[in-house]
Amino acid sequence: MTQVGFFIDVTKCIGCKTCVISCKDKNDLEVGRNFRRVYSFETGEFPNPRLAHLSISCNHCDKPKCMENCPTTAIYKRKEDGVVLIDHDKCVGCKYCEWNCPYEAPQYSEELGRMTKCDTCIDLRENGEEPVCVTSCPMRAIEFGPIDELRKKHGTNSDIWGLPSSTITKPNLVIKK
């Protein structure tokens, strides 16, 4: 299995949220349900303050807490690429996955009565395209691909201010800060 993941370049992200909007549009998400979010952080002190932005979605973790704690085993990792998915035939919409994910990735759909989340735009990828968050980013701050290749190219850091320690779930995420 080739595990896939995301690379986020915080030094390039301007916090425009185009990735959020394009994801919402592609997935027809109502107000309040976001598969991708952008968080802003203030760091440093005068005379060197800094405002940074982090775009984040499901990290398709090696040890997904959402999957470990799903009471109906509806959440699983796809064998061919390690993408964490939800089987809606098994999901009862209890939101336990949402409570267990330190990244708040699973999102409840009132319409479906089930949990939903980023699937890395599998439908686009099956046609040779990139996830919509990647192609819509005007700063090219998001990359997607085999996590081994992303780590080889950009390093292995998965930690940044405001996020829980990467030791908890082993996210397939590389962050340049």
Disulfide bonds with the S-S distance in Angstrom:
none
